[in-house]
Amino acid sequence: MAMTEKQPYHKGDLPVLLLQAAEQELAENGLERFSLRAAAKRANVSHAAPAHHFKDMTGLLSALAADGYRRLITAQEKRQAQAGSGKVEQFVALGLGYIDFAEAHPALFQLMFASEKPNRHHPGFAKTSLAAFAKLQDAVFALYPDEADADRRTTLLMTSWSVVHGLAELIISGRAEGPLQLSSRTPDERDAMIRAILLRVHEVKS
């Protein structure tokens, strides 16, 4: 919802306010219509404020995507904290958190993974996206502690990522609803369905 009254904030809070406004603008109007001016208007600050803090639209979107990766990790860690400590349970929890985030923030998810607008060499983007990838790598490799073949480990890692990311994309686009009927399932049934898909890749027992 657009801000229509002047919002009190401390100077140090302005970048956070702008990121929140940018995400709202992205979610409601899409990337094609996104602009610094629109984000500033939504935040109820001067049109020059985003450029002062983020230089240009690329800088703002890169910072927003970096924040998205931090929140993706938080969503995954929340699921992991609720799951058992076993390596299979932790791997599944990581995937469930990935899909939770995609469903909750579809426009941001697309910005992070499918858009060329962010600068992937932006320090924040690079750091947080690599941290998210490292979590997946650690979880997959933990399933195969005795696998010494580097190419085999990489194949397993990329297969896992392809499946969870592809499933997230299919869910948020609505294309998975027909075959999976997730909206008519209980949360436990939904999780069980996703779990079965994730584990099928690794031929591990649930």
C-alpha positions in Angstrom: 0.0 0.0 0.0 1.4 3.4 -1.0 2.4 5.8 1.8 0.3 8.9 1.6 1.6 10.8 4.7 5.1 11.8 5.6 6.7 9.0 7.5 9.0 9.8 10.4 12.3 8.0 10.1 15.9 8.3 11.2 18.4 9.0 8.5 19.9 5.6 8.9 16.5 4.0 8.3 16.0 5.5 4.9 17.7 2.7 2.9 15.5 0.1 4.6 12.4 2.2 3.9 13.4 2.5 0.2 14.0 -1.3 0.0 10.6 -2.0 1.4 9.0 0.5 -1.0 10.9 -1.0 -3.9 9.7 -4.5 -3.1 6.1 -3.3 -2.8 6.4 -1.5 -6.2 7.9 -4.6 -7.7 5.2 -6.9 -6.4 2.3 -4.6 -7.4 3.5 -3.2 -10.7 6.2 -5.5 -12.0 9.8 -5.0 -13.1 8.9 -3.5 -16.5 7.2 -0.5 -14.8 9.7 -0.2 -12.0 11.6 3.1 -11.6 13.5 5.0 -8.9 10.9 7.7 -9.0 8.0 5.2 -8.4 9.9 3.7 -5.4 10.6 7.1 -4.0 7.0 8.1 -4.4 5.8 5.0 -2.6 8.3 5.7 0.2 7.0 9.3 0.3 10.6 10.7 0.0 12.2 12.9 -2.7 12.8 11.4 -6.1 16.5 11.9 -5.5 16.6 9.8 -2.3 17.1 6.4 -4.0 19.9 7.7 -6.2 21.6 9.2 -3.1 21.7 5.8 -1.3 21.8 3.3 -4.2 23.2 5.4 -7.1 20.8 4.1 -9.8 18.0 1.6 -10.4 20.6 -1.2 -10.8 22.0 -0.4 -7.4 18.6 -0.4 -5.8 17.5 -3.7 -7.4 20.8 -5.3 -6.6 20.5 -4.4 -3.0 16.9 -5.6 -2.9 17.9 -8.9 -4.5 20.7 -9.3 -1.9 18.2 -8.7 0.9 16.0 -11.3 -0.8 18.8 -13.9 -0.5 19.3 -13.1 3.2 15.6 -13.6 3.7 15.7 -16.8 1.7 18.3 -18.2 4.1 16.2 -17.1 7.0 13.2 -19.0 5.6 15.4 -22.1 5.2 16.9 -21.9 8.6 13.4 -21.5 10.1 12.4 -24.8 8.5 15.6 -26.4 9.5 15.1 -25.4 13.1 11.7 -27.1 13.0 13.0 -30.3 11.4 14.9 -33.2 12.8 18.7 -33.1 13.0 19.3 -35.9 10.5 20.9 -35.1 7.2 17.8 -36.1 5.2 15.5 -34.0 7.3 17.8 -31.0 7.1 18.0 -31.4 3.3 14.2 -31.6 3.0 13.8 -28.6 5.3 16.1 -26.6 3.1 14.0 -27.3 0.1 10.8 -26.5 1.9 12.2 -23.2 3.0 13.2 -22.4 -0.5 9.6 -23.0 -1.8 8.1 -21.2 1.2 10.1 -18.1 0.3 9.2 -18.3 -3.4 5.5 -18.6 -2.6 5.6 -15.7 -0.1 7.6 -13.4 -2.4 7.2 -14.4 -6.0 8.2 -11.1 -7.6 11.3 -10.8 -5.5 12.1 -14.5 -6.2 12.0 -13.7 -9.9 14.2 -10.7 -9.5 16.8 -12.7 -7.6 17.0 -15.6 -10.1 15.5 -14.7 -13.4 16.2 -11.0 -14.0 19.2 -9.4 -15.6 18.4 -6.1 -13.8 20.5 -6.7 -10.7 24.3 -6.5 -10.9 25.4 -10.0 -9.9 28.8 -8.6 -9.1 27.3 -6.2 -6.6 29.1 -7.0 -3.3 25.9 -7.7 -1.3 24.4 -9.7 -4.1 27.5 -11.8 -4.6 27.9 -12.5 -0.9 24.4 -13.4 -0.1 23.7 -15.5 -3.2 26.9 -17.5 -2.6 25.9 -18.0 1.0 22.5 -19.4 -0.1 24.2 -21.7 -2.6 26.7 -22.9 0.0 23.8 -24.0 2.3 22.4 -26.1 -0.5 25.9 -27.5 -1.3 26.5 -28.5 2.3 23.1 -30.2 2.7 23.5 -32.2 -0.5 27.1 -33.2 0.1 26.1 -34.3 3.7 23.9 -36.9 2.0 27.0 -38.4 0.3 29.9 -38.2 2.8 31.7 -41.0 1.1 31.4 -39.7 -2.4 34.9 -38.8 -3.5 34.2 -38.1 -7.2 34.0 -34.3 -7.6 32.0 -34.5 -10.8 29.5 -36.9 -9.3 29.0 -34.6 -6.3 28.5 -31.6 -8.6 26.0 -33.5 -10.6 24.0 -34.4 -7.5 24.2 -30.8 -6.3 23.0 -29.3 -9.6 20.2 -31.9 -9.9 19.0 -31.0 -6.4 19.0 -27.3 -7.2 17.3 -27.8 -10.6 14.5 -29.8 -8.9 13.8 -27.5 -6.0 14.1 -24.3 -8.1 12.0 -25.8 -11.0 9.4 -26.9 -8.5 9.3 -23.4 -6.9 8.9 -21.8 -10.3 6.1 -24.2 -11.3 4.2 -23.6 -8.0 4.4 -19.8 -8.1 3.4 -19.7 -11.7 0.3 -21.9 -11.0 1.4 -24.6 -13.4 2.0 -27.2 -10.6 -1.5 -26.8 -9.2 -3.2 -29.1 -11.7 -1.0 -32.2 -11.0 -0.1 -31.5 -7.4 -3.3 -29.9 -6.0 -1.3 -28.3 -3.3 -4.0 -25.7 -2.5 -6.4 -28.4 -1.5 -3.9 -30.2 0.8 -3.3 -29.7 4.4 0.1 -28.2 5.3 1.4 -31.6 6.3 0.2 -33.2 3.1 1.7 -30.4 1.1 5.1 -30.9 2.8 4.9 -34.6 2.3 4.3 -34.2 -1.4 7.3 -31.8 -1.8 9.4 -34.1 0.4 8.7 -37.1 -1.8 9.7 -35.1 -4.9 13.0 -33.9 -3.3 14.0 -37.3 -2.1 13.2 -39.0 -5.3 16.2 -37.3 -6.8 18.6 -38.9 -4.4 17.0 -42.3 -4.0 17.1 -42.0 -0.3 14.4 -43.4 2.0 12.0 -41.0 3.9 
